[in-house]
């Protein structure tokens, strides 16, 4: 592939060498059509390149361009102009005011180009070159902080994992996928989600989805359609919003041009969470069985400041002490024996978690050719992207090619065709190294750089070092983890082919007919090779799988235009569409280990191969649609659309079903500053409003009963089974339906130096499809039916301004704010008190689940591990007043001489998924050829449950676990009066802030038994009934699996301000670029995810390291996605 790339580059450079050297200097003055004043700050761009300048304070400009080039003149508030140079050296331009980009054309639904002023809904269009600066694999990440109303979060999937994107909240109650579709040149791609269980898996194995196969260098523009009126023409697939990506096609090119782009990047883990560096390995107070002994020969089981000694009386590190706890003695720098038997200082390896990661490197080489004349145009590109991640053997490679062109077959007939072909390889996405620093696998004394070395985990016989086999270094922590990373391999190869053909016939000046066909072939091949870790590589595993996702679309449209009068104009679009999709997969894997260790092929299985597969989803949607436009005096616009879908997913086997549904929309806009005479400082005013109805069906086969077969290997052969669909279907089930209302305003002042764009929307999504429980005697597990209604309400605000603009310097600033609230208006009664959406309320590592209940917000978080509150009662059990009512309820453990908080034991509301609001602030500064931009984005509200913080605190590894461990960290100092303590002094006491339950008995230090029910811990301590709870026991208990409660150590409201992106660019002078035969030479440096100005997460956990990207699961953090910054240097040459 590298040879092909080189040949393409060489061919392009040679082919263009003569035209490259031919340069023309064009100068001129730009003036205002109304008053004749000169216009400073006008953008002059050589079309099809990044070569551009701005006019100076006197409206003058000078630009070096290729012969035959086209100059594009644009300025906010004025109608842009294009002029072909044709040998001219002086071109003076007069620009006419048109308010804010009144004649600007953007891409809307179905690829229809419309004027911005005519739109009755909110949308945002971004230039492709702005998004490519971020150098991200997934295009979703490049949108972060760029568009109001669009919430984006990264998963912990690493180098090429999925990202979560939601547009204006949640539309579907029963589906975890509430993400918008992506439409690439008219081809719909589904943005899949990652739903790995945060409860039971620390390794997400997130390979991403089809979006990572897109080449950002091919983007011409990216548009986000947010409201239902904007997406109604996409029918059921547009219910969650639409992201439109238009690729380059060479339009506007004159002659042949070549663009070469090379970027190099580094990914760097710059920070680890707040790990404590004061205490080493050791178990909890009350459990210690090592160190010094009393006069009776018993260990001082509550004294955590004791070392473990070997038989020679030397201090020795404890591997996985107490199950992996770090409540041992304070670091003193004195000698101690390490896990490998060598003597080291007893001190913390302060950055041992960060040291587990490497720097990741990436390179992207992109070459494109474009050209055109009066007959047509074309664009051809090839891009090769290779990356290494920060994890061992984590790699990504992508090769992407695109051809797009247009040709005028006749004066009335134009053909457009494009084909893209991409292959990619994703390797080893696991991300569970970090968890090892929280769950006790790696101690604070662990030397990562040392124990990563092969000699400490790979035995001479080929497996993992093991004391049972007499292997050296068999005591080093978690040898199996490094063995797995270095010796096992998981690889997914993907191939995407996307051909598009379109014919456009201009039958008359009032009628255009377009026929289009497109396909998307998405193939994945997965291979897993696990080397046996037992003696002589005993064990092992091999798997092969293959999946195909093929979609085909055919469209036919008729576009009518009519000018009724000089003031009244209209158009009508009529269309039909057929969309068909088929998904299939196969999987085969070994069982019982490999016969010959280290040999990976299916015939090497010890037991009979396991296999599965088939065509698991076919679906077809037939559609008819229309769009009618009216404009009056180019100041009042009305658009009406309608689409009817017929979905195969809602057809029963007998041919019946509610499978036909109609989606209408109405939108209007009014350019009121053209109706009324406004003050001179008022530049532009637009009011807009829209109403629309869109919907959604369900997955294929959901409403029809079916059978599946399987077989099981028994000692006497195979047993074959058949099973039937266990869900009963409501025969009157209806498609989900969203009714959306939106109003907004776009106003600009002071010659467009200040702008305000505001939107308010209200959506009601009825007939939610879901499964409700039914009695088991029916023979079914549930009933699939319509179960409820959701509502979305929200506001979006964008402020744009240009505080400074001179002939050489400009400062442009954009501030975005958005707030959305999704509520459950009604819910099927058979769900009971609530419907669980994600997680588990009363089990698992979190014991926190997201739920929906009638009248509440979507994604309310509940747990049975909330802290129970005290309520005083009389002797008859009746509630009575007490100053301690409402305080945390405590349980005493006599054998540990301490107390911890009680759980409620019933589902209790503890938080919510949805943020209160989100925002971003982007500032761009330009000085001559230099540019500098800074993007901040923020989230305020919504809760996060952090596995890392919970168990990292419980096990004593994070800074929160220092609470009370000595006087310096708030510990209470006391001398124990218990007989077995012999007057030992402690300074690790904690007085829990709570009240003992009624009837609670404690054994006092003197040995007597006393009822402390209704007393606070402080009161019981002051009375001499109890001594302080040892910090190690307290910190562990309140965060542990068995007795842990929801508390601020790990469950918190999420608030952050992120430095998302900083970019620096420089267009070198023409004298420099022309000296190497180029028309433009650009150098850029970009930094992404550079840190947080504010982070509310406890223990400084990464606030964006969510598990999965579904709308129901993204409140849980596990495995700590590291703080990762990305730096990219780019050079771009245009010829």
JOMO-V7035 format. One record per helix or strand of 2 or more residues. SS is the DSSP state (H for helix, E for strand). FROM is the first residue (numbers start at 1). TO is the last residue. If there is no record, write none. Layout:
ss=SS from=FROM to=TO
ss=SS from=FROM to=TO
This chain:
ss=H from=2 to=21
ss=E from=23 to=32
ss=E from=43 to=46
ss=E from=52 to=54
ss=E from=60 to=66
ss=E from=70 to=74
ss=E from=81 to=84
ss=E from=93 to=95
ss=E from=105 to=107
ss=H from=109 to=111
ss=E from=113 to=115
ss=H from=116 to=118
ss=E from=123 to=127
ss=H from=128 to=132
ss=H from=139 to=142
ss=E from=150 to=155
ss=H from=158 to=160
ss=E from=163 to=167
ss=E from=181 to=184
ss=E from=187 to=189
ss=H from=210 to=213
ss=H from=216 to=218
ss=E from=219 to=225
ss=H from=228 to=238
ss=E from=242 to=247
ss=E from=255 to=271
ss=E from=308 to=309
ss=E from=315 to=316
ss=H from=321 to=323
ss=E from=335 to=337
ss=E from=343 to=345
ss=H from=354 to=356
ss=E from=360 to=373
ss=E from=376 to=388
ss=E from=395 to=410
ss=E from=413 to=427
ss=H from=434 to=437
ss=H from=448 to=451
ss=H from=454 to=456
ss=H from=467 to=469
ss=H from=479 to=487
ss=E from=489 to=508
ss=E from=511 to=530
ss=H from=535 to=537
ss=E from=541 to=563
ss=E from=568 to=589
ss=H from=602 to=604
ss=E from=610 to=632
ss=E from=636 to=647
ss=H from=648 to=650
ss=E from=660 to=671
ss=H from=672 to=674
ss=E from=682 to=696
ss=E from=707 to=714
ss=E from=717 to=724
ss=E from=727 to=729
ss=E from=736 to=749
ss=E from=754 to=772
ss=H from=776 to=778
ss=E from=782 to=805
ss=E from=809 to=827
ss=H from=829 to=831
ss=E from=835 to=839
ss=E from=849 to=852
ss=E from=860 to=863
ss=E from=888 to=893
ss=H from=894 to=896
ss=E from=898 to=901
ss=E from=908 to=912
ss=E from=917 to=927
ss=E from=930 to=946
ss=H from=947 to=954
ss=H from=959 to=962
ss=H from=967 to=969
ss=E from=972 to=975
ss=H from=979 to=981
ss=E from=985 to=990
ss=E from=995 to=996
ss=E from=1001 to=1003
ss=E from=1009 to=1011
ss=H from=1017 to=1022
ss=E from=1029 to=1030
ss=H from=1031 to=1037
ss=E from=1051 to=1067
ss=H from=1070 to=1075
ss=E from=1080 to=1095
ss=H from=1098 to=1100
ss=E from=1116 to=1117
ss=E from=1123 to=1134
